[in-house]
Amino acid sequence: MKKIISILLGISILLGFTSVFIVDETEQVVILQLGKPVRNITIPGLNIKAPFPFQEKIIFDNRLLEYDSPPAEVLSQDKKTLIVDNYVRWRIIDPLQFLKTVQAIPTALSRMDDIVYSELRRELGTHDMVEIITDNREKIMEVITLASNMATKDYGIEVLDVRIRRVDLPNENEESIYARMDAERKRQANKFRSEGEEEAQKIRASTEKDKTIILADAYKESERIRGEGDAKAVDVYAKSYSADPKFYEFVRTLDTYKKIVDDNTTLVLPSDSRLFKLLLEK
């Protein structure tokens, strides 16, 4: 009797261990009854199910997951072939629906990769290469994320973010693209040089004009000052002459001697010349 009680007690304990389980914060659980999904548990804590094999639990991750898609070719609106490397942030929001439709994460990734690539190809095909690389990448990614999320909801999946990690050109297109970029940069450089030279010419012309005006004003001022000086000199000479005419005449005569007479000078003067008389006076 005691042996039977022990066996029953052991079976009860075993059934208790297989019936009681804990759901972690990073997990969500789907309960299967005879192989068919019947309910899902998304709230962490202690839970109870029917003993195995009547019911069993399938655990799915409740955290934000990331899927790195392999690089793929995409054709832009301006007919440029681009190698796009993108990644997806996603999570399972309905584990029961997830189990019914895709069953496992590898299948889900394959299905999601097809959806995201399709949306990438469709949306990027409506934009030029420059927009994809620089101008409107954020808006493009928002549109792709929204469309991908709508397409994956039927699988119990929420797509939170689709991002382009890198955009490359095929090897055969790189040289032609770089050549066009180089030509464009040279054109811009020549334009800037031409505009700079034109501006330099304007500055030089303006400077030359200012120089001419300054020199003319300076010459005008110098002539005015010289005229005033000459007028004052004449006035001084006139006052000196009127004060002592003979002395003034004598000084002027000496100045004349200095200008016309030196050691090699020979003068031929008439006898009635004032200069001749002055030379003979003692």
MIKEPA-886793 format. One record per residue (C-alpha): chain; x, y, z. Coordinates in nm, 4 decimals. Layout:
# MIKEPA-886793
<r chaine="A" x="X" y="Y" z="Z"/>
...
//
This chain:
# MIKEPA-886793
<r chaine="A" x="0.0000" y="0.0000" z="0.0000"/>
<r chaine="A" x="0.2757" y="0.2376" z="0.0951"/>
<r chaine="A" x="0.4490" y="0.1586" z="-0.2328"/>
<r chaine="A" x="0.1394" y="0.2507" z="-0.4321"/>
<r chaine="A" x="0.1055" y="0.5751" z="-0.2385"/>
<r chaine="A" x="0.4690" y="0.6578" z="-0.3087"/>
<r chaine="A" x="0.4222" y="0.5905" z="-0.6790"/>
<r chaine="A" x="0.1098" y="0.8066" z="-0.6925"/>
<r chaine="A" x="0.2869" y="1.0823" z="-0.5009"/>
<r chaine="A" x="0.5814" y="1.0669" z="-0.7423"/>
<r chaine="A" x="0.3479" y="1.0823" z="-1.0390"/>
<r chaine="A" x="0.1695" y="1.3820" z="-0.8852"/>
<r chaine="A" x="0.4972" y="1.5638" z="-0.8284"/>
<r chaine="A" x="0.6066" y="1.4860" z="-1.1857"/>
<r chaine="A" x="0.2766" y="1.6067" z="-1.3246"/>
<r chaine="A" x="0.3097" y="1.9216" z="-1.1121"/>
<r chaine="A" x="0.6554" y="1.9921" z="-1.2503"/>
<r chaine="A" x="0.5297" y="1.9495" z="-1.6070"/>
<r chaine="A" x="0.2205" y="2.1616" z="-1.5430"/>
<r chaine="A" x="0.3720" y="2.4643" z="-1.3680"/>
<r chaine="A" x="0.6154" y="2.6871" z="-1.5540"/>
<r chaine="A" x="0.7541" y="3.0443" z="-1.5448"/>
<r chaine="A" x="0.7419" y="3.2856" z="-1.8358"/>
<r chaine="A" x="1.0491" y="3.5142" z="-1.8399"/>
<r chaine="A" x="1.0296" y="3.8845" z="-1.9318"/>
<r chaine="A" x="1.2216" y="3.8129" z="-2.2526"/>
<r chaine="A" x="0.9849" y="3.5315" z="-2.3555"/>
<r chaine="A" x="0.6337" y="3.4695" z="-2.4804"/>
<r chaine="A" x="0.4777" y="3.1252" z="-2.4899"/>
<r chaine="A" x="0.2290" y="2.9398" z="-2.7085"/>
<r chaine="A" x="0.0444" y="2.6447" z="-2.5530"/>
<r chaine="A" x="-0.0167" y="2.3476" z="-2.7806"/>
<r chaine="A" x="-0.2889" y="2.0946" z="-2.7030"/>
<r chaine="A" x="-0.2341" y="1.7664" z="-2.8819"/>
<r chaine="A" x="-0.0186" y="1.9509" z="-3.1346"/>
<r chaine="A" x="-0.2623" y="2.2359" z="-3.2014"/>
<r chaine="A" x="-0.2039" y="2.5939" z="-3.0728"/>
<r chaine="A" x="-0.4761" y="2.6982" z="-2.8277"/>
<r chaine="A" x="-0.3490" y="3.0076" z="-2.6466"/>
<r chaine="A" x="-0.0515" y="3.2346" z="-2.6060"/>
<r chaine="A" x="0.1015" y="3.3882" z="-2.2933"/>
<r chaine="A" x="0.2788" y="3.7237" z="-2.3213"/>
<r chaine="A" x="0.2717" y="3.8376" z="-1.9567"/>
<r chaine="A" x="0.5724" y="3.7229" z="-1.7508"/>
<r chaine="A" x="0.5141" y="3.5216" z="-1.4335"/>
<r chaine="A" x="0.3998" y="3.1823" z="-1.3042"/>
<r chaine="A" x="0.1593" y="2.9854" z="-1.5286"/>
<r chaine="A" x="-0.0146" y="2.6487" z="-1.5360"/>
<r chaine="A" x="-0.0927" y="2.4128" z="-1.8237"/>
<r chaine="A" x="-0.2197" y="2.0591" z="-1.8569"/>
<r chaine="A" x="0.0468" y="1.7949" z="-1.7992"/>
<r chaine="A" x="0.2514" y="1.6613" z="-2.0866"/>
<r chaine="A" x="0.1573" y="1.5098" z="-2.3311"/>
<r chaine="A" x="-0.1856" y="1.6776" z="-2.3231"/>
<r chaine="A" x="-0.0344" y="2.0237" z="-2.3499"/>
<r chaine="A" x="0.3131" y="2.1510" z="-2.4268"/>
<r chaine="A" x="0.4694" y="2.4966" z="-2.4510"/>
<r chaine="A" x="0.6612" y="2.6619" z="-2.7381"/>
<r chaine="A" x="0.8825" y="2.9575" z="-2.6392"/>
<r chaine="A" x="0.9396" y="3.2608" z="-2.8624"/>
<r chaine="A" x="1.1603" y="3.5622" z="-2.8052"/>
<r chaine="A" x="0.9797" y="3.8748" z="-2.6838"/>
<r chaine="A" x="1.2707" y="4.1134" z="-2.7481"/>
<r chaine="A" x="1.3521" y="4.3417" z="-3.0411"/>
<r chaine="A" x="1.5309" y="4.1345" z="-3.3056"/>
<r chaine="A" x="1.7546" y="4.2385" z="-3.5918"/>
<r chaine="A" x="1.7914" y="4.0784" z="-3.9324"/>
<r chaine="A" x="2.0780" y="4.1738" z="-4.1620"/>
<r chaine="A" x="1.9718" y="4.1163" z="-4.5218"/>
<r chaine="A" x="2.2325" y="4.0125" z="-4.7794"/>
<r chaine="A" x="2.3270" y="4.2883" z="-5.0309"/>
<r chaine="A" x="2.0984" y="4.2948" z="-5.3344"/>
<r chaine="A" x="2.0758" y="4.4863" z="-5.6619"/>
<r chaine="A" x="1.8158" y="4.7620" z="-5.6990"/>
<r chaine="A" x="1.7463" y="4.9791" z="-6.0047"/>
<r chaine="A" x="1.6848" y="5.3509" z="-5.9358"/>
<r chaine="A" x="1.4517" y="5.5774" z="-6.1316"/>
<r chaine="A" x="1.7428" y="5.7210" z="-6.3327"/>
<r chaine="A" x="1.8416" y="5.3669" z="-6.4366"/>
<r chaine="A" x="2.1382" y="5.3324" z="-6.2003"/>
<r chaine="A" x="2.2064" y="4.9842" z="-6.0659"/>
<r chaine="A" x="2.2800" y="5.0003" z="-5.6927"/>
<r chaine="A" x="2.3994" y="4.7335" z="-5.4498"/>
<r chaine="A" x="2.1911" y="4.7948" z="-5.1360"/>
<r chaine="A" x="2.2890" y="4.6470" z="-4.7992"/>
<r chaine="A" x="2.0045" y="4.6863" z="-4.5489"/>
<r chaine="A" x="1.8933" y="4.5557" z="-4.2113"/>
<r chaine="A" x="1.5556" y="4.5168" z="-4.0360"/>
<r chaine="A" x="1.4536" y="4.5588" z="-3.6722"/>
<r chaine="A" x="1.1471" y="4.3484" z="-3.5895"/>
<r chaine="A" x="0.9680" y="4.1541" z="-3.3188"/>
<r chaine="A" x="0.6987" y="3.8912" z="-3.2722"/>
<r chaine="A" x="0.3762" y="4.0587" z="-3.1555"/>
<r chaine="A" x="0.1381" y="3.7620" z="-3.1914"/>
<r chaine="A" x="0.3175" y="3.4327" z="-3.1179"/>
<r chaine="A" x="0.0035" y="3.2282" z="-3.1845"/>
<r chaine="A" x="-0.0402" y="3.3766" z="-3.5329"/>
<r chaine="A" x="0.3343" y="3.3485" z="-3.5859"/>
<r chaine="A" x="0.3227" y="2.9770" z="-3.5086"/>
<r chaine="A" x="0.0202" y="2.9173" z="-3.7323"/>
<r chaine="A" x="0.1696" y="3.0954" z="-4.0363"/>
<r chaine="A" x="0.5499" y="3.0681" z="-4.0374"/>
<r chaine="A" x="0.6056" y="2.8311" z="-3.7381"/>
<r chaine="A" x="0.9751" y="2.9155" z="-3.6880"/>
<r chaine="A" x="1.2137" y="3.2106" z="-3.7056"/>
<r chaine="A" x="1.4151" y="3.0858" z="-4.0106"/>
<r chaine="A" x="1.0944" y="3.0667" z="-4.2152"/>
<r chaine="A" x="0.9882" y="3.4079" z="-4.0826"/>
<r chaine="A" x="1.3209" y="3.5617" z="-4.1852"/>
<r chaine="A" x="1.2916" y="3.4175" z="-4.5345"/>
<r chaine="A" x="0.9364" y="3.5515" z="-4.5728"/>
<r chaine="A" x="1.0319" y="3.8916" z="-4.4261"/>
<r chaine="A" x="1.3371" y="3.9179" z="-4.6522"/>
<r chaine="A" x="1.1162" y="3.8715" z="-4.9587"/>
<r chaine="A" x="0.8716" y="4.1373" z="-4.8380"/>
<r chaine="A" x="1.1341" y="4.3961" z="-4.7441"/>
<r chaine="A" x="1.3325" y="4.3456" z="-5.0650"/>
<r chaine="A" x="1.0137" y="4.3822" z="-5.2688"/>
<r chaine="A" x="0.9279" y="4.7087" z="-5.0910"/>
<r chaine="A" x="1.2860" y="4.8330" z="-5.1282"/>
<r chaine="A" x="1.2899" y="4.7606" z="-5.4999"/>
<r chaine="A" x="0.9490" y="4.9213" z="-5.5517"/>
<r chaine="A" x="1.0166" y="5.2393" z="-5.3525"/>
<r chaine="A" x="1.3782" y="5.2960" z="-5.4605"/>
<r chaine="A" x="1.2655" y="5.2534" z="-5.8212"/>
<r chaine="A" x="1.0694" y="5.5793" z="-5.7857"/>
<r chaine="A" x="1.3736" y="5.7861" z="-5.6789"/>
<r chaine="A" x="1.6968" y="5.8976" z="-5.8452"/>
<r chaine="A" x="2.0321" y="5.7757" z="-5.7160"/>
<r chaine="A" x="2.1163" y="6.1113" z="-5.5533"/>
<r chaine="A" x="1.7939" y="6.1046" z="-5.3522"/>
<r chaine="A" x="1.8628" y="5.7502" z="-5.2324"/>
<r chaine="A" x="2.2210" y="5.8259" z="-5.1279"/>
<r chaine="A" x="2.1818" y="6.1689" z="-4.9704"/>
<r chaine="A" x="1.8700" y="6.3816" z="-5.0046"/>
<r chaine="A" x="1.5607" y="6.1815" z="-4.9047"/>
<r chaine="A" x="1.6929" y="5.8611" z="-4.7495"/>
<r chaine="A" x="1.5104" y="5.9129" z="-4.4181"/>
<r chaine="A" x="1.1711" y="5.9655" z="-4.5841"/>
<r chaine="A" x="1.2284" y="5.6708" z="-4.8186"/>
<r chaine="A" x="1.3100" y="5.4436" z="-4.5239"/>
<r chaine="A" x="0.9953" y="5.5536" z="-4.3405"/>
<r chaine="A" x="0.7795" y="5.4628" z="-4.6405"/>
<r chaine="A" x="0.9496" y="5.1214" z="-4.6778"/>
<r chaine="A" x="0.9169" y="5.0491" z="-4.3050"/>
<r chaine="A" x="0.5447" y="5.1297" z="-4.3031"/>
<r chaine="A" x="0.4743" y="4.9176" z="-4.6121"/>
<r chaine="A" x="0.6796" y="4.6225" z="-4.4805"/>
<r chaine="A" x="0.5041" y="4.6360" z="-4.1453"/>
<r chaine="A" x="0.1623" y="4.6264" z="-4.3111"/>
<r chaine="A" x="0.2670" y="4.3221" z="-4.5161"/>
<r chaine="A" x="0.4077" y="4.1239" z="-4.2199"/>
<r chaine="A" x="0.1210" y="4.1757" z="-3.9715"/>
<r chaine="A" x="-0.0543" y="3.8677" z="-4.1098"/>
<r chaine="A" x="0.2387" y="3.6621" z="-3.9791"/>
<r chaine="A" x="0.2242" y="3.8054" z="-3.6256"/>
<r chaine="A" x="0.5359" y="4.0157" z="-3.6999"/>
<r chaine="A" x="0.5893" y="4.3885" z="-3.6458"/>
<r chaine="A" x="0.8589" y="4.5604" z="-3.8550"/>
<r chaine="A" x="0.9827" y="4.8566" z="-3.6533"/>
<r chaine="A" x="1.2616" y="4.9890" z="-3.8720"/>
<r chaine="A" x="1.4186" y="4.9248" z="-4.2120"/>
<r chaine="A" x="1.7541" y="5.0913" z="-4.2685"/>
<r chaine="A" x="2.0059" y="5.1042" z="-4.5524"/>
<r chaine="A" x="2.3470" y="5.0260" z="-4.4117"/>
<r chaine="A" x="2.5377" y="5.0906" z="-4.7331"/>
<r chaine="A" x="2.4819" y="5.1689" z="-5.1012"/>
<r chaine="A" x="2.7475" y="5.0673" z="-5.3530"/>
<r chaine="A" x="2.7818" y="5.0747" z="-5.7277"/>
<r chaine="A" x="2.8570" y="4.7641" z="-5.9328"/>
<r chaine="A" x="3.2244" y="4.7436" z="-6.0278"/>
<r chaine="A" x="3.1541" y="4.7958" z="-6.3967"/>
<r chaine="A" x="2.9735" y="5.1249" z="-6.3263"/>
<r chaine="A" x="3.2215" y="5.2765" z="-6.0847"/>
<r chaine="A" x="3.4670" y="5.4148" z="-6.3418"/>
<r chaine="A" x="3.1998" y="5.5877" z="-6.5495"/>
<r chaine="A" x="3.0331" y="5.7324" z="-6.2380"/>
<r chaine="A" x="3.3649" y="5.8550" z="-6.0997"/>
<r chaine="A" x="3.4535" y="6.0066" z="-6.4400"/>
<r chaine="A" x="3.1257" y="6.1997" z="-6.4463"/>
<r chaine="A" x="3.1767" y="6.3105" z="-6.0870"/>
<r chaine="A" x="3.5315" y="6.4240" z="-6.1699"/>
<r chaine="A" x="3.4094" y="6.6188" z="-6.4752"/>
<r chaine="A" x="3.1359" y="6.7819" z="-6.2670"/>
<r chaine="A" x="3.3851" y="6.8847" z="-5.9978"/>
<r chaine="A" x="3.6195" y="7.0301" z="-6.2594"/>
<r chaine="A" x="3.3315" y="7.2226" z="-6.4146"/>
<r chaine="A" x="3.2437" y="7.3638" z="-6.0747"/>
<r chaine="A" x="3.6095" y="7.4514" z="-6.0104"/>
<r chaine="A" x="3.6384" y="7.6327" z="-6.3451"/>
<r chaine="A" x="3.3182" y="7.8197" z="-6.2699"/>
<r chaine="A" x="3.4504" y="7.9305" z="-5.9321"/>
<r chaine="A" x="3.7836" y="8.0370" z="-6.0877"/>
<r chaine="A" x="3.6030" y="8.2367" z="-6.3565"/>
<r chaine="A" x="3.3818" y="8.4064" z="-6.0999"/>
<r chaine="A" x="3.6869" y="8.4765" z="-5.8829"/>
<r chaine="A" x="3.8793" y="8.6281" z="-6.1747"/>
<r chaine="A" x="3.5795" y="8.8443" z="-6.2663"/>
<r chaine="A" x="3.5560" y="8.9666" z="-5.9076"/>
<r chaine="A" x="3.9314" y="9.0310" z="-5.9015"/>
<r chaine="A" x="3.9030" y="9.2414" z="-6.2189"/>
<r chaine="A" x="3.6260" y="9.4458" z="-6.0581"/>
<r chaine="A" x="3.8383" y="9.5008" z="-5.7473"/>
<r chaine="A" x="4.1440" y="9.5992" z="-5.9548"/>
<r chaine="A" x="3.9376" y="9.8414" z="-6.1667"/>
<r chaine="A" x="3.7847" y="9.9969" z="-5.8555"/>
<r chaine="A" x="4.1298" y="10.0272" z="-5.6946"/>
<r chaine="A" x="4.2764" y="10.1860" z="-6.0087"/>
<r chaine="A" x="3.9903" y="10.4342" z="-6.0174"/>
<r chaine="A" x="4.0432" y="10.5232" z="-5.6508"/>
<r chaine="A" x="4.4166" y="10.5604" z="-5.7166"/>
<r chaine="A" x="4.3577" y="10.8007" z="-6.0085"/>
<r chaine="A" x="4.1154" y="11.0089" z="-5.8005"/>
<r chaine="A" x="4.3574" y="11.0224" z="-5.5063"/>
<r chaine="A" x="4.6522" y="11.1251" z="-5.7302"/>
<r chaine="A" x="4.4414" y="11.3913" z="-5.9027"/>
<r chaine="A" x="4.3262" y="11.5322" z="-5.5705"/>
<r chaine="A" x="4.6841" y="11.5256" z="-5.4394"/>
<r chaine="A" x="4.8154" y="11.7042" z="-5.7507"/>
<r chaine="A" x="4.5373" y="11.9625" z="-5.7247"/>
<r chaine="A" x="4.6188" y="12.0216" z="-5.3582"/>
<r chaine="A" x="4.9937" y="12.0436" z="-5.4271"/>
<r chaine="A" x="4.9365" y="12.2993" z="-5.7034"/>
<r chaine="A" x="4.7161" y="12.5010" z="-5.4731"/>
<r chaine="A" x="4.9827" y="12.4975" z="-5.1986"/>
<r chaine="A" x="5.2560" y="12.5816" z="-5.4505"/>
<r chaine="A" x="5.0488" y="12.8734" z="-5.5802"/>
<r chaine="A" x="4.9970" y="13.0056" z="-5.2309"/>
<r chaine="A" x="5.3697" y="12.9710" z="-5.1629"/>
<r chaine="A" x="5.4596" y="13.1557" z="-5.4818"/>
<r chaine="A" x="5.2129" y="13.4307" z="-5.3977"/>
<r chaine="A" x="5.3665" y="13.4679" z="-5.0505"/>
<r chaine="A" x="5.7168" y="13.4706" z="-5.2007"/>
<r chaine="A" x="5.6204" y="13.7448" z="-5.4473"/>
<r chaine="A" x="5.4672" y="13.9387" z="-5.1629"/>
<r chaine="A" x="5.7876" y="13.9017" z="-4.9571"/>
<r chaine="A" x="6.0022" y="14.0054" z="-5.2535"/>
<r chaine="A" x="5.7789" y="14.3052" z="-5.3194"/>
<r chaine="A" x="5.8009" y="14.4174" z="-4.9573"/>
<r chaine="A" x="6.1784" y="14.3685" z="-4.9550"/>
<r chaine="A" x="6.2214" y="14.5621" z="-5.2801"/>
<r chaine="A" x="6.0108" y="14.8515" z="-5.1584"/>
<r chaine="A" x="6.2061" y="14.8650" z="-4.8298"/>
<r chaine="A" x="6.5551" y="14.8901" z="-4.9960"/>
<r chaine="A" x="6.5443" y="14.8851" z="-5.3771"/>
<r chaine="A" x="6.9216" y="14.9116" z="-5.4201"/>
<r chaine="A" x="6.9999" y="14.6247" z="-5.1853"/>
<r chaine="A" x="6.7311" y="14.4109" z="-5.3498"/>
<r chaine="A" x="6.8737" y="14.4880" z="-5.6936"/>
<r chaine="A" x="7.2213" y="14.3978" z="-5.5677"/>
<r chaine="A" x="7.1034" y="14.0629" z="-5.4295"/>
<r chaine="A" x="6.9203" y="13.9786" z="-5.7497"/>
<r chaine="A" x="7.2349" y="14.0655" z="-5.9447"/>
<r chaine="A" x="7.4436" y="13.8302" z="-5.7294"/>
<r chaine="A" x="7.1901" y="13.5538" z="-5.7911"/>
<r chaine="A" x="7.2269" y="13.6171" z="-6.1629"/>
<r chaine="A" x="7.6070" y="13.5918" z="-6.1322"/>
<r chaine="A" x="7.5753" y="13.2552" z="-5.9626"/>
<r chaine="A" x="7.3619" y="13.1206" z="-6.2432"/>
<r chaine="A" x="7.5639" y="13.2453" z="-6.5420"/>
<r chaine="A" x="7.9197" y="13.2837" z="-6.4232"/>
<r chaine="A" x="8.1765" y="13.0134" z="-6.3306"/>
<r chaine="A" x="8.5494" y="12.9509" z="-6.3892"/>
<r chaine="A" x="8.4973" y="12.8606" z="-6.7551"/>
<r chaine="A" x="8.2555" y="13.1399" z="-6.8414"/>
<r chaine="A" x="8.3465" y="13.4186" z="-7.0860"/>
<r chaine="A" x="8.1134" y="13.7183" z="-7.0925"/>
<r chaine="A" x="8.0832" y="13.9611" z="-7.3802"/>
<r chaine="A" x="7.8923" y="14.2629" z="-7.2565"/>
<r chaine="A" x="7.8273" y="14.6061" z="-7.4039"/>
<r chaine="A" x="7.9848" y="14.8945" z="-7.2203"/>
<r chaine="A" x="7.6496" y="15.0337" z="-7.1135"/>
<r chaine="A" x="7.5342" y="14.7029" z="-6.9617"/>
<r chaine="A" x="7.4278" y="14.7250" z="-6.6000"/>
<r chaine="A" x="7.6038" y="14.3986" z="-6.5279"/>
<r chaine="A" x="7.9249" y="14.5291" z="-6.6828"/>
<r chaine="A" x="7.9110" y="14.8407" z="-6.4655"/>
<r chaine="A" x="7.8590" y="14.6316" z="-6.1537"/>
<r chaine="A" x="8.1659" y="14.4205" z="-6.2322"/>
<r chaine="A" x="8.3785" y="14.7341" z="-6.2616"/>
<r chaine="A" x="8.2498" y="14.8986" z="-5.9503"/>
<r chaine="A" x="8.4733" y="14.8810" z="-5.6421"/>
//
